[in-house]
């Protein structure tokens, strides 16, 4: 196997819920946004480049049942993390305008990360559907073989009931298909 595949298999395999994946991505992007502002004076290129692997990890670590949430939570995480590097001044209104402007200017990174998360989630979903379909086909192939042996056992039980060899009172009762006589009330 290629070394990249081996390295990816050694990564931890947590399974986050949809909410957990969104919180994970938001917390990581907010931390990266603060570090980017502190170390690199809010470089949007570095922030965008760091957003791509966070998007990939979020899509890889979300549970199979919550795969649809990965491409939804990742853009929210980008917006949360862009707040420290937006650089707005003048109170809440100025900060909000700076965030909206940063989101508009850096939409390419936002779309790219969302595309990465969407592609990974789609591939995982297709693989999961194929795995389930394979299990259904395997179970369906095994069912006739099990049904044939159960049918043979049922046919031999029916033949013995007809011959009067079934357990119970002379082949009568629910197991042999006959009727059980009613008891008369005692006076």
C-alpha positions as a printed NumPy array, in Angstrom:
array([[  0.   ,   0.   ,   0.   ],
       [  1.139,   3.557,  -0.572],
       [  2.551,   5.317,   2.502],
       [ -0.167,   7.985,   2.334],
       [ -2.887,   5.366,   2.736],
       [ -1.047,   3.763,   5.64 ],
       [ -0.634,   7.155,   7.306],
       [ -4.338,   7.907,   6.882],
       [ -5.294,   4.558,   8.392],
       [ -3.223,   5.348,  11.473],
       [ -5.227,   8.505,  12.16 ],
       [ -7.759,   8.248,  14.978],
       [-11.222,   7.22 ,  13.878],
       [-13.605,   9.132,  16.156],
       [-17.247,   9.113,  15.18 ],
       [-18.784,  12.495,  15.912],
       [-22.465,  13.287,  15.839],
       [-23.632,  16.027,  13.507],
       [-23.606,  18.563,  16.326],
       [-20.238,  17.307,  17.567],
       [-18.716,  17.619,  14.103],
       [-19.983,  21.191,  13.796],
       [-18.657,  22.086,  17.223],
       [-15.32 ,  20.44 ,  16.465],
       [-14.912,  22.361,  13.21 ],
       [-16.021,  25.646,  14.789],
       [-13.688,  25.309,  17.767],
       [-10.719,  24.38 ,  15.585],
       [-11.362,  27.189,  13.105],
       [-11.802,  29.761,  15.892],
       [ -8.524,  28.618,  17.446],
       [ -6.786,  28.751,  14.066],
       [ -8.246,  32.209,  13.452],
       [ -6.847,  33.516,  16.74 ],
       [ -3.456,  31.885,  16.071],
       [ -3.4  ,  33.326,  12.554],
       [ -4.156,  36.801,  13.897],
       [ -1.54 ,  36.463,  16.625],
       [  1.286,  34.948,  14.585],
       [  0.682,  36.062,  10.999],
       [ -1.381,  39.238,  11.442],
       [ -4.551,  37.629,  10.057],
       [ -3.334,  36.15 ,   6.775],
       [ -6.43 ,  35.011,   4.854],
       [ -4.419,  32.661,   2.624],
       [ -3.052,  30.742,   5.618],
       [ -6.505,  30.664,   7.194],
       [ -8.022,  29.352,   3.948],
       [ -5.316,  26.715,   3.55 ],
       [ -5.889,  25.523,   7.113],
       [ -9.63 ,  25.402,   6.501],
       [ -9.301,  22.686,   3.853],
       [ -7.863,  19.941,   6.121],
       [-10.295,  20.857,   8.892],
       [-13.126,  20.371,   6.386],
       [-11.712,  17.004,   5.36 ],
       [-11.299,  15.807,   8.956],
       [-14.799,  16.923,   9.838],
       [-16.253,  14.93 ,   6.929],
       [-14.101,  11.896,   7.786],
       [-14.929,  11.881,  11.49 ],
       [-18.686,  12.412,  11.371],
       [-20.873,   9.343,  11.907],
       [-22.355,   7.645,   8.867],
       [-25.863,   8.548,  10.024],
       [-24.922,  12.257,  10.166],
       [-22.964,  12.559,   6.923],
       [-25.276,  15.219,   5.559],
       [-24.268,  17.596,   8.361],
       [-20.601,  17.82 ,   7.361],
       [-21.088,  20.102,   4.34 ],
       [-23.504,  22.186,   6.423],
       [-21.376,  22.642,   9.539],
       [-18.119,  23.413,   7.736],
       [-19.184,  26.798,   6.269],
       [-20.533,  27.795,   9.67 ],
       [-17.149,  26.941,  11.171],
       [-15.439,  29.079,   8.513],
       [-17.659,  32.035,   9.461],
       [-16.97 ,  31.532,  13.176],
       [-13.219,  31.364,  12.624],
       [-13.066,  34.39 ,  10.317],
       [-14.185,  36.724,  13.136],
       [-10.684,  37.176,  14.633],
       [ -9.012,  37.826,  11.278],
       [-11.728,  40.113,   9.853],
       [-10.2  ,  43.178,  11.52 ],
       [-13.303,  45.306,  11.977],
       [-13.374,  48.444,  14.099],
       [-16.076,  50.741,  15.38 ],
       [-18.164,  48.486,  17.583],
       [-20.537,  45.679,  16.711],
       [-21.679,  47.159,  13.401],
       [-18.123,  47.642,  12.153],
       [-17.125,  44.125,  13.231],
       [-20.213,  42.616,  11.559],
       [-19.485,  44.453,   8.309],
       [-15.86 ,  43.279,   8.428],
       [-16.991,  39.653,   8.869],
       [-19.466,  39.905,   5.981],
       [-16.791,  41.5  ,   3.792],
       [-14.241,  38.827,   4.728],
       [-16.758,  36.096,   3.899],
       [-17.465,  37.684,   0.523],
       [-13.811,  38.25 ,  -0.343],
       [-12.685,  34.778,   0.751],
       [-15.652,  32.877,  -0.65 ],
       [-13.308,  30.748,  -2.767],
       [-11.805,  29.151,   0.34 ],
       [-15.29 ,  28.751,   1.785],
       [-16.568,  27.009,  -1.35 ],
       [-13.426,  24.903,  -1.622],
       [-13.671,  23.592,   1.936],
       [-17.378,  22.95 ,   1.552],
       [-16.689,  21.076,  -1.682],
       [-14.03 ,  18.957,   0.047],
       [-16.434,  18.088,   2.875],
       [-19.254,  17.386,   0.421],
       [-17.135,  15.108,  -1.758],
       [-15.805,  13.122,   1.183],
       [-19.281,  12.789,   2.691],
       [-20.701,  11.7  ,  -0.679],
       [-18.014,   9.071,  -1.205],
       [-18.538,   7.758,   2.314],
       [-22.307,   7.603,   1.755],
       [-21.935,   5.736,  -1.558],
       [-19.555,   3.252,   0.072],
       [-21.971,   2.769,   2.978],
       [-24.88 ,   2.158,   0.603],
       [-22.777,  -0.348,  -1.361],
       [-21.801,  -2.126,   1.843],
       [-25.437,  -2.368,   2.922],
       [-26.521,  -3.605,  -0.492],
       [-23.79 ,  -6.255,  -0.382],
       [-25.011,  -7.401,   3.046],
       [-28.589,  -7.618,   1.765],
       [-27.476,  -9.629,  -1.27 ],
       [-25.4  , -11.94 ,   0.909],
       [-28.304, -12.448,   3.305],
       [-30.701, -13.057,   0.408],
       [-28.347, -15.628,  -1.085],
       [-28.009, -17.378,   2.269],
       [-31.781, -17.318,   2.932],
       [-32.83 , -19.801,   0.191],
       [-30.232, -22.285,   1.393],
       [-31.456, -21.944,   4.962],
       [-35.073, -21.957,   3.778],
       [-34.551, -25.14 ,   1.785],
       [-33.194, -27.007,   4.794],
       [-35.993, -25.622,   6.999],
       [-38.563, -26.509,   4.328],
       [-37.281, -30.078,   4.186],
       [-37.553, -30.338,   7.951],
       [-41.099, -28.922,   7.821],
       [-42.102, -31.355,   5.053],
       [-40.825, -34.345,   7.03 ],
       [-42.691, -33.131,  10.12 ],
       [-45.884, -32.778,   8.062],
       [-45.461, -36.282,   6.625],
       [-44.998, -37.776,  10.077],
       [-48.097, -35.927,  11.313],
       [-50.101, -37.471,   8.503],
       [-48.748, -40.891,   9.39 ],
       [-49.82 , -40.417,  13.009],
       [-46.299, -40.294,  14.422],
       [-46.413, -36.739,  15.786],
       [-46.022, -36.283,  19.503],
       [-49.145, -35.665,  21.51 ],
       [-52.462, -37.446,  21.664],
       [-52.497, -39.555,  18.519],
       [-51.209, -36.914,  16.116],
       [-53.722, -34.35 ,  17.256],
       [-52.903, -30.881,  18.556],
       [-51.564, -27.654,  17.175],
       [-48.212, -29.157,  16.132],
       [-49.822, -31.674,  13.801],
       [-52.491, -29.383,  12.396],
       [-55.38 , -31.332,  13.948],
       [-57.973, -30.033,  16.346],
       [-57.782, -30.571,  20.07 ],
       [-61.069, -31.912,  21.516],
       [-62.887, -29.632,  23.942],
       [-63.392, -30.654,  27.534],
       [-66.857, -30.933,  28.864],
       [-67.72 , -28.914,  31.907],
       [-68.073, -30.938,  35.066],
       [-71.503, -30.548,  36.704]])
